[in-house]
């Protein structure tokens, strides 16, 4: 390991996975985990390692691919984000009971905050629920080290082992030794033995006590043999406070104490929160009059303690019940417990720099020229009064275009549409429902919901916004594209149109998003067909993501000053970053730093103030 590189935490994890001799790696992209599987493939290509790295159509599929390989003896890894573990929960909860033949690492990356998720759930609770060991890294270096030890633990006990990085670990950067070799994989030979591999109730009744005993045996190991992840940093002299810290909060806390120059606080660092090494933790608590527990995002360590008399934490409101424990939050908590006031920080230089650079916060929004923006506009134009459920992905940002009324989870737009239809039908009402879903999400869980809707004769329009990419998570492939991660490997690209027809949908049409008139027309016709046949109709708005676009002719768009009345329709209902609005002059304009010359905005303006020609002298609103 001579060569070093500044890597993301996710890339460091990937290097360690390949070095550990992982033979089968699977996953589904989801921030903050998305970079891991491509990095595994890249590292395997660099080292000519035999690791198979493949995306599953969803997390449940990815998990089951990996668990099947582990049943056969292969060393495996599967990765996802915290809400993806919900999708895989069915198989995960049962697979936890098995005594595996091959080592299996489950990477569930959590998103405290959250930054890019529909919730901030804590995967450590899933580990407790399933009684599988969970490792909680505090930085990229520790996450990489934990990978190797996780495989050893898994193979010793035949257990799934969870590695749970959070956003700040996954996306931090640290100098890492690039691996230059990989361990030999395990022998792959499946033993036909239903009493071991079939989850029949009679078998589970005997395997569950063994599973509980295994969990407690791992707890005993965590007490004594995992000192590099569970250790105390004692105070000098008598400690004013003891702090139990898990995950990235330990790194933040250590930096704060170093900044403050304090040595009167003891820290017990916990890298194995599940099962918690209770003797170690209770011994630390016994030696301190007051103990603060810092962990994200739920009280997983706290809840495993039977006596919280000396504990300050979430249970008594000292630690906030939600949100990230950022350094400034940790500072406020720690000094509050000590009865001290935080020092006022001088932020004048930062504020001056922000003002000079004219940096202004803005909400997440679709990219300039994004085909989804035009699709949403066409849908609203076609059926203005429709209910518009949407899904998880870039298209959720259609809420900025007044094009999204509800969103829940992957595939939820399809099944919520069934629910909206049923609610109105049972009360004798007729209300159009036009849902949106992305191409990757359609294959993820949209297909099963569409099958159910056809079977039950639910009338709604499903618009698949096909941008030929899993865009929001970083541009990964999916079954509709057929791309594979390893060099020289090719998959099969599946047709969304054929998949929809295979589900029994009789109205399936594809339209170009930038042709707003055609899009509005096909949405109208789709609803009429859905209504008349009591069956879902599918419209596919197909255009590559603007990040993949081919070079195109420049359309010299301009806003004509005399025609712009300042109605803000283009801002409030279209919302392109290339269309700023001058609040003082009450005029829109074209910002050529962002404009990609798609030309859709000229259709949007109700007053004809946006033209696809250069403005004459005095015409340009800017």
VOGU-3710 file (C-alpha; in Angstrom, 3 decimals, decimal comma):
1> xxxxxxxxxx> 0,000/0,000/0,000  2,411/2,661/-1,181  0,159/4,982/-3,178  -2,146/7,373/-1,350  -5,165/9,317/-2,544  -7,710/11,739/-1,157  -10,873/9,646/-1,296  -14,501/9,971/-0,363  -15,534/7,850/2,581  -17,599/5,780/0,143
11> xxxxxxxxxx> -14,539/5,225/-2,059  -12,497/4,173/0,977  -15,209/1,638/1,867  -15,161/0,335/-1,710  -11,377/-0,120/-1,696  -11,676/-2,129/1,523  -14,488/-4,288/0,110  -12,360/-5,314/-2,887  -9,266/-5,820/-0,711  -11,287/-8,132/1,540
21> xxxxxxxxxx> -11,921/-10,467/-1,394  -15,603/-9,694/-1,919  -16,822/-11,847/-4,803  -20,353/-10,503/-5,328  -21,295/-6,856/-4,690  -24,818/-5,580/-5,339  -26,894/-2,529/-4,553  -29,327/0,129/-5,625  -28,210/3,777/-5,848  -29,374/6,131/-3,132
31> xxxxxxxxxx> -27,622/9,115/-1,584  -25,443/8,924/0,496  -24,455/5,379/-0,595  -24,413/5,822/-4,388  -20,665/6,086/-4,979  -19,770/2,796/-3,282  -20,703/0,244/-5,956  -19,166/2,164/-8,911  -16,009/2,581/-6,814  -15,974/-1,173/-6,109
41> xxxxxxxxxx> -16,157/-1,799/-9,864  -13,398/0,749/-10,564  -11,108/-0,733/-7,899  -11,771/-4,271/-9,159  -10,942/-3,151/-12,703  -7,703/-1,530/-11,487  -6,614/-4,681/-9,646  -8,148/-7,172/-12,121  -10,089/-8,599/-9,184  -12,889/-11,061/-10,033
51> xxxxxxxxxx> -15,526/-9,142/-8,040  -18,928/-8,987/-9,722  -20,514/-5,554/-9,167  -24,125/-5,198/-10,260  -27,083/-2,922/-9,648  -30,354/-4,581/-8,715  -33,661/-3,182/-9,970  -34,405/-2,308/-6,327  -32,880/-2,877/-2,878  -34,826/-6,052/-2,101
61> xxxxxxxxxx> -33,592/-7,593/-5,329  -30,023/-6,472/-4,655  -30,132/-7,916/-1,129  -31,512/-11,248/-2,310  -28,875/-11,517/-5,047  -26,201/-11,098/-2,379  -27,805/-13,439/0,164  -28,181/-16,157/-2,475  -24,475/-15,865/-3,271  -23,680/-16,035/0,462
71> xxxxxxxxxx> -25,762/-19,220/0,775  -23,471/-20,710/-1,880  -20,369/-19,676/0,061  -19,323/-16,489/-1,746  -18,109/-13,446/0,164  -20,732/-10,804/-0,595  -21,671/-7,192/-0,057  -24,913/-5,307/-0,665  -25,420/-1,584/-0,253  -28,268/0,909/-0,091
81> xxxxxxxxxx> -29,421/4,006/1,775  -31,484/3,905/4,947  -34,901/4,060/3,269  -33,715/1,417/0,810  -33,381/-0,954/3,743  -37,146/-0,604/4,165  -37,546/-2,079/0,678  -35,180/-4,936/1,548  -36,632/-5,457/5,026  -38,750/-8,472/4,102
91> xxxxxxxxxx> -35,778/-10,581/3,085  -33,357/-8,942/5,563  -35,398/-9,805/8,657  -35,644/-13,464/7,660  -32,110/-13,822/6,298  -30,759/-12,577/9,638  -31,809/-15,910/11,172  -29,672/-18,021/8,856  -26,180/-19,286/9,531  -24,522/-18,139/6,328
101> xxxxxxxxxx> -21,844/-20,059/4,494  -20,137/-17,010/2,985  -19,414/-13,707/4,713  -21,971/-10,965/4,061  -21,617/-7,222/4,597  -24,738/-5,048/4,479  -23,915/-1,361/4,018  -26,836/0,865/4,956  -25,868/4,535/4,639  -27,954/6,854/6,817
111> xxxxxxxxxx> -28,865/10,469/6,109  -29,275/12,451/9,360  -30,781/15,821/8,683  -31,963/14,653/6,238  -30,124/16,061/3,195  -31,668/14,026/0,391  -34,161/11,585/1,882  -37,804/11,402/2,817  -36,899/10,608/6,427  -33,884/10,379/8,745
121> xxxxxxxxxx> -34,463/6,895/10,121  -31,669/5,110/11,957  -30,535/1,793/10,437  -29,115/0,745/13,812  -32,715/0,150/14,906  -33,096/-2,311/12,038  -29,937/-4,051/13,261  -31,421/-4,317/16,763  -34,753/-5,486/15,338  -33,072/-8,220/13,284
131> xxxxxxxxxx> -30,387/-8,947/15,932  -27,478/-8,456/13,569  -24,234/-6,740/14,616  -23,849/-3,135/13,465  -20,610/-1,162/13,105  -20,833/2,649/13,289  -17,726/4,338/11,795  -16,585/7,803/12,868  -14,620/8,630/9,702  -13,500/7,203/6,361
141> xxxxxxxxxx> -10,377/5,490/7,721  -12,331/3,686/10,405  -15,065/2,716/7,931  -12,462/1,066/5,699  -10,901/-0,757/8,658  -14,305/-1,966/9,810  -14,973/-3,633/6,440  -12,169/-6,157/6,954  -13,218/-6,895/10,526  -16,881/-7,136/9,503
151> xxxxxxxxxx> -16,090/-9,983/7,086  -14,079/-11,786/9,766  -16,963/-11,422/12,223  -19,507/-12,524/9,633  -17,589/-15,638/8,673  -16,815/-16,574/12,272  -20,493/-16,501/13,289  -22,263/-17,031/9,943  -24,031/-13,702/10,490  -24,921/-10,726/8,335
161> xxxxxxxxxx> -22,915/-7,713/9,559  -24,175/-4,161/8,991  -21,845/-1,230/8,324  -23,687/2,015/8,903  -21,891/5,104/7,567  -23,775/8,393/7,696  -23,700/11,257/5,174  -20,740/12,988/6,866  -18,714/9,757/6,772  -19,760/8,738/3,263
171> xxxxxxxxxx> -18,971/12,155/1,808  -16,002/13,253/3,890  -12,571/13,131/2,240  -9,470/11,641/3,833  -6,063/10,503/2,658  -6,331/6,738/2,166  -3,824/4,077/1,140  -4,983/2,665/-2,184  -5,121/-1,112/-2,042  -2,732/-3,004/-4,312
181> xxxxxxxxxx> -3,941/-6,557/-3,686  -7,023/-8,482/-2,674  -7,693/-11,500/-0,468  -8,678/-14,769/-2,111  -12,408/-15,337/-2,217  -14,221/-18,136/-0,455  -14,910/-21,539/-1,976  -18,267/-21,489/-3,724  -20,225/-24,709/-3,399  -23,893/-24,783/-2,511
191> xxxxxxxxxx> -24,897/-27,608/-0,194  -28,447/-28,812/-0,796  -29,895/-28,768/2,705  -33,432/-27,392/3,114  -33,205/-27,640/6,897  -30,523/-24,933/6,696  -31,711/-22,794/3,796  -35,544/-22,925/3,913  -37,381/-20,592/6,308  -40,116/-23,014/7,281
201> xxxxxxxxxx> -41,893/-22,261/10,594  -40,689/-25,512/12,167  -37,091/-24,671/11,270  -37,404/-21,061/12,481  -38,643/-22,242/15,874  -35,312/-23,955/16,437  -33,095/-21,438/14,640  -34,378/-18,366/16,472  -32,947/-19,385/19,908  -29,619/-20,099/18,208
211> xxxxxxxxxx> -29,772/-16,676/16,556  -30,330/-14,978/19,921  -27,423/-16,897/21,450  -25,189/-15,873/18,526  -26,135/-12,232/19,075  -25,136/-12,421/22,734  -21,870/-14,167/21,844  -21,059/-11,259/19,532  -21,879/-8,828/22,358  -19,322/-10,617/24,541
221> xxxxxxxxxx> -16,701/-10,219/21,812  -17,472/-6,519/21,515  -16,783/-6,165/25,252  -13,203/-7,402/25,025  -11,908/-7,934/21,490  -12,965/-4,748/19,687  -10,888/-2,232/21,612  -9,805/-0,354/18,500  -13,431/0,702/17,948  -14,667/0,809/21,571
231> xxxxxxxxxx> -12,282/2,750/23,787  -12,051/5,516/26,382  -10,241/8,836/26,119  -9,961/9,675/29,839  -9,868/13,174/31,277  -6,789/14,434/33,071  -7,751/14,317/36,700  -11,376/14,239/37,789  -13,757/14,511/34,814  -16,435/17,196/34,913
241> xxxxxxxxxx> -18,442/15,154/32,435  -18,386/11,789/30,753  -19,577/11,584/27,149  -20,512/8,394/25,293  -20,212/9,109/21,592  -20,958/6,954/18,544  -20,337/7,435/14,836  -19,225/10,699/13,257  -20,253/12,594/16,418  -17,085/11,237/18,038
251> xxxxxxxxxx> -14,907/12,934/15,400  -16,767/16,221/15,795  -16,608/16,060/19,603  -12,883/15,307/19,608  -12,222/18,267/17,287  -14,267/20,580/19,509  -12,435/19,551/22,691  -9,126/20,052/20,924  -10,257/23,509/19,774  -11,366/24,416/23,288
261> xxxxxxxxxx> -8,160/23,047/24,818  -10,156/21,022/27,331  -8,929/17,898/29,076  -11,551/17,701/31,839  -14,055/15,636/29,838  -13,861/11,862/29,374  -15,092/10,218/26,186  -16,172/6,625/25,655  -16,112/6,002/21,938  -18,522/3,286/20,734
271> xxxxxxxxxx> -18,060/1,792/17,285  -20,308/-1,230/17,885  -23,668/0,162/19,028  -25,475/-3,087/18,335  -25,183/-5,271/20,278  -23,937/-2,712/22,766  -21,019/-3,804/24,987  -23,060/-3,201/28,131  -20,376/-3,963/30,728  -17,992/-1,486/29,113
281> xxxxxxxxxx> -20,659/1,220/28,928  -22,067/0,623/32,412  -18,561/0,661/33,877  -17,926/4,069/32,287  -21,234/5,409/33,602  -20,471/4,164/37,114  -17,252/6,216/37,190  -18,927/9,508/36,255  -21,527/11,537/38,136  -23,034/12,833/34,904
291> xxxxxxxxxx> -22,938/11,204/31,464  -24,036/12,677/28,134  -24,826/10,393/25,179  -24,280/11,741/21,650  -25,498/9,596/18,751  -27,399/10,049/15,477  -30,243/9,957/14,872  -32,136/7,903/17,443  -31,484/6,783/21,008  -30,131/3,342/20,094
301> xxxxxxxxxx> -27,356/3,307/22,728  -29,614/4,964/25,309  -32,421/2,453/24,838  -30,148/-0,507/25,589  -29,382/0,900/29,059  -31,716/-0,169/31,858  -30,611/2,579/34,272  -30,569/6,137/32,902  -30,347/7,903/36,272  -27,089/9,624/35,387
311> xxxxxxxxxx> -27,774/9,897/31,671  -28,337/13,136/29,791  -29,622/12,479/26,295  -32,666/12,244/24,114  -34,809/10,572/26,744  -34,909/13,774/28,842  -34,687/16,309/25,998  -31,074/17,390/26,544  -30,196/16,149/23,056  -32,606/17,212/20,264
321> xxxxxxxxxx> -34,942/14,478/19,073  -34,360/15,196/15,387  -31,787/16,667/13,027  -28,039/16,378/12,599  -25,727/16,798/15,554  -23,516/19,354/13,827  -20,484/20,803/15,664  -22,421/23,920/16,690  -25,246/21,731/18,049  -22,796/19,518/19,953
331> xxxxxxxxxx> -21,113/22,625/21,370  -24,423/23,973/22,624  -25,381/20,634/24,190  -22,053/19,960/25,910  -21,637/23,463/27,319  -25,285/23,481/28,357  -24,797/20,276/30,381  -21,712/21,866/31,977  -23,655/25,042/32,772  -21,396/27,143/30,577
341> xxxxxxxxxx> -22,183/29,673/27,848  -20,809/29,181/24,319  -18,325/31,833/23,216  -19,661/34,225/20,598  -18,028/33,527/17,232  -16,967/36,377/14,961  -18,624/35,672/11,613  -18,168/39,129/10,102  -15,516/37,986/7,606  -17,712/35,132/6,420
351> xxxxxxxxxx> -20,745/37,401/6,101  -18,693/39,958/4,156  -17,426/37,262/1,772  -20,960/35,948/1,181  -22,171/39,486/0,477  -19,285/40,212/-1,886  -19,813/36,981/-3,837  -23,582/37,602/-3,920  -24,181/34,075/-2,679  -27,853/33,591/-1,947
361> xxxxxxxxxx> -29,460/30,384/-0,684  -31,980/28,838/-3,044  -34,076/25,707/-2,789  -33,233/22,598/-4,826  -34,591/22,875/-8,346  -34,534/21,135/-11,690  -31,564/22,000/-13,902  -31,933/24,607/-16,624  -33,535/22,985/-19,656  -34,469/19,835/-17,716
371> xxxxxxxxxx> -37,000/17,888/-19,804  -39,002/17,157/-16,650  -39,861/20,862/-16,310  -41,419/20,871/-19,776  -43,209/17,588/-19,008  -44,787/19,023/-15,855  -45,899/22,096/-17,761  -47,497/19,949/-20,474  -49,292/17,791/-17,860  -50,745/20,837/-16,116
381> xxxxxxxxxx> -51,690/22,391/-19,420  -53,396/19,192/-20,567  -55,470/18,594/-17,408  -55,200/21,618/-15,076  -57,432/20,228/-12,313  -55,870/16,775/-12,011  -54,414/15,308/-8,834  -50,679/14,899/-9,420  -48,907/12,292/-7,250  -45,182/11,942/-7,905
391> xxxxxxxxxx> -42,266/9,805/-6,848  -38,788/9,939/-5,316  -36,163/11,403/-7,643  -35,474/14,548/-9,656  -39,153/14,777/-10,573  -40,092/15,345/-6,939  -38,722/18,837/-7,599  -41,770/19,348/-9,822  -43,329/20,689/-6,625  -41,637/23,980/-7,608
401> xxxxxxxxxx> -43,652/23,965/-10,851  -46,926/23,275/-8,979  -46,807/19,866/-10,649  -46,624/17,619/-7,568  -49,414/17,274/-5,013  -48,132/14,268/-3,047  -45,077/12,027/-2,792  -44,284/9,169/-0,444  -41,696/6,603/-1,493  -40,253/4,738/-4,462
411> xxxxxxxxxx> -43,154/3,572/-6,632  -45,662/5,355/-4,412  -46,919/7,596/-7,203  -48,476/4,583/-8,944  -50,107/3,039/-5,906  -51,218/6,398/-4,486  -52,929/6,995/-7,843  -54,890/3,805/-7,265  -55,829/5,101/-3,829  -56,939/8,499/-5,151
421> xxxxxxxxxx> -59,034/6,779/-7,823  -60,630/4,430/-5,288  -61,425/7,220/-2,814  -63,272/9,233/-5,466  -64,987/6,219/-7,001  -66,408/5,009/-3,709  -67,971/8,439/-3,126  -69,352/8,678/-6,665  -66,918/11,386/-7,803  -64,791/11,631/-10,927
431> xxxxxxxxxx> -61,424/13,369/-10,571  -58,556/13,003/-13,061  -55,330/11,608/-11,617  -52,075/12,110/-13,531  -49,006/10,642/-11,806  -45,304/11,062/-12,589  -42,498/8,582/-12,079  -38,934/8,291/-13,387  -37,507/5,600/-15,642  -35,328/4,001/-12,957
441> xxxxxxxxxx> -38,121/4,195/-10,378  -40,579/2,654/-12,834  -38,430/-0,479/-12,881  -37,706/-0,217/-9,135  -41,266/-0,583/-7,817  -43,508/1,105/-10,363  -44,139/-2,026/-12,404  -45,757/-3,985/-9,559  -48,083/-1,078/-8,745  -49,044/-0,798/-12,416
451> xxxxxxxxxx> -49,838/-4,521/-12,545  -52,125/-4,110/-9,561  -53,846/-1,098/-11,143  -54,519/-2,994/-14,383  -55,818/-6,002/-12,444  -58,161/-3,849/-10,350  -59,176/-1,553/-13,240  -58,020/1,735/-11,731  -58,372/4,693/-14,076  -55,457/7,153/-14,025
461> xxxxxxxxxx> -52,618/8,351/-16,242  -49,066/7,355/-15,386  -46,451/9,636/-16,967  -42,991/8,083/-17,042  -40,414/10,884/-17,187  -37,663/9,000/-18,998  -34,367/10,908/-18,954  -32,268/7,792/-19,643  -30,504/8,004/-16,296  -30,795/7,484/-12,564
471> xxxxxxxxxx> -30,043/11,177/-12,342  -30,493/12,431/-8,787  -28,186/9,799/-7,284  -25,341/10,465/-9,713  -26,131/9,004/-13,119  -26,223/5,260/-12,557  -27,619/2,759/-15,037  -30,835/0,777/-14,643  -32,717/-2,002/-16,492  -33,983/0,461/-19,103
481> xxxxxxxxxx> -30,414/1,303/-20,097  -28,627/-2,029/-19,737  -25,301/-0,527/-18,617  -22,989/-2,600/-16,386  -20,322/-1,404/-13,964  -17,309/-3,557/-14,837  -15,351/-2,938/-18,019  -16,272/-5,232/-20,877  -19,598/-6,298/-19,357  -22,875/-5,636/-21,136
491> xxxxxxxxxx> -26,442/-5,935/-19,940  -29,765/-5,903/-21,756  -31,758/-2,674/-22,111  -35,451/-3,238/-21,414  -38,218/-1,193/-23,027  -40,534/0,805/-20,787  -43,167/0,684/-23,538  -42,982/-3,119/-23,721  -42,986/-3,436/-19,940  -46,140/-1,304/-19,695
501> xxxxxxxxxx> -47,861/-3,317/-22,433  -46,724/-6,504/-20,709  -48,550/-5,310/-17,597  -51,729/-5,160/-19,683  -51,828/-1,424/-20,420  -53,501/-0,796/-23,801  -52,760/2,943/-24,093  -48,980/3,487/-24,241  -47,580/6,501/-26,122  -44,198/8,230/-26,183
511> xxxxxxxxxx> -43,803/11,983/-26,662  -40,950/14,516/-26,669  -41,139/16,732/-23,570  -40,122/19,939/-25,349  -43,166/19,641/-27,610  -45,513/20,998/-24,966  -48,589/21,053/-27,222  -48,145/17,396/-28,181  -47,539/16,483/-24,540  -50,696/18,237/-23,363
521> xxxxxxxxxx> -52,703/16,547/-26,117  -51,489/13,022/-25,336  -52,180/13,483/-21,605  -55,767/14,522/-22,431  -56,260/11,532/-24,713  -54,685/9,194/-22,163  -57,139/10,302/-19,475  -60,120/9,876/-21,813  -58,961/6,323/-22,592  -58,279/5,510/-18,938
531> xxxxxxxxxx> -61,711/6,837/-17,947  -63,612/5,041/-20,701  -61,856/1,684/-20,210  -61,458/1,859/-16,405  -57,771/1,080/-16,782  -54,483/2,969/-16,354  -52,916/4,667/-19,390  -49,172/5,288/-19,756  -47,487/8,306/-21,355  -43,686/8,317/-21,678
541> xxxxxxxxxx> -42,007/11,731/-21,872  -38,623/10,767/-23,320  -35,558/13,017/-23,533  -32,024/12,487/-22,179  -31,023/14,287/-18,986  -29,481/17,664/-19,825  -26,263/16,450/-18,224  -26,074/13,912/-21,073  -27,359/16,125/-23,861  -25,710/16,286/-27,253
551> xxxxxxxxxx> -24,472/19,702/-28,464  -27,383/21,647/-29,938  -27,940/24,820/-31,894  -28,082/27,955/-29,790  -31,536/29,528/-29,696  -30,990/33,204/-28,817  -33,812/33,508/-26,276  -34,708/36,963/-24,957  -37,351/38,642/-22,797  -39,033/41,593/-24,503
561> xxxxxxxxxx> -39,263/44,495/-22,046  -42,418/46,051/-23,466  -44,352/42,764/-23,317  -43,184/41,506/-19,890  -45,832/42,607/-17,384  -44,094/41,138/-14,332  -46,799/38,529/-13,695  -44,164/35,989/-12,528  -45,984/33,148/-14,289  -42,685/31,949/-15,803
571> xxxxxxxxxx> -41,099/32,021/-12,338  -43,907/30,482/-10,274  -45,128/27,859/-12,746  -42,002/27,088/-14,785  -39,119/28,058/-12,514  -36,080/27,681/-14,782  -32,749/28,857/-13,299  -32,122/30,593/-16,625  -35,085/32,912/-15,956  -34,226/35,286/-13,077
581> xxxxxxxxxx> -36,701/37,921/-11,942  -35,794/41,507/-11,058  -38,067/42,348/-8,125  -37,269/46,049/-8,412  -38,004/46,370/-12,140  -40,694/43,635/-12,048  -39,265/42,050/-15,182  -37,963/38,585/-16,054  -34,792/38,142/-18,101  -32,571/35,467/-19,622
591> xxxxxxxxxx> -29,422/34,504/-17,706  -27,102/33,036/-20,321  -24,919/31,496/-17,605  -27,661/28,910/-17,136  -29,763/28,973/-20,314  -29,249/25,832/-22,428  -31,337/27,069/-25,365  -34,108/24,491/-25,060  -36,616/27,148/-26,115  -39,475/25,884/-23,935
601> xxxxxxxxxx> -39,891/29,151/-22,016  -41,221/30,942/-25,133  -44,281/28,639/-24,932  -44,744/29,313/-21,241  -45,186/33,086/-21,160  -48,925/33,956/-21,402  -48,086/37,408/-22,793  -45,674/36,375/-25,528  -42,834/38,239/-23,838  -40,215/35,532/-24,404
611> xxxxxxxxxx> -38,930/35,311/-27,965  -36,602/32,943/-29,785  -34,632/35,748/-31,396  -32,127/38,337/-30,246  -33,805/41,328/-28,676  -33,646/44,523/-30,651  -32,117/47,594/-29,043  -34,213/48,528/-26,006  -36,286/45,322/-26,081  -34,267/43,132/-23,716
621> xx> -35,720/43,146/-20,205  -32,343/42,735/-18,560
//
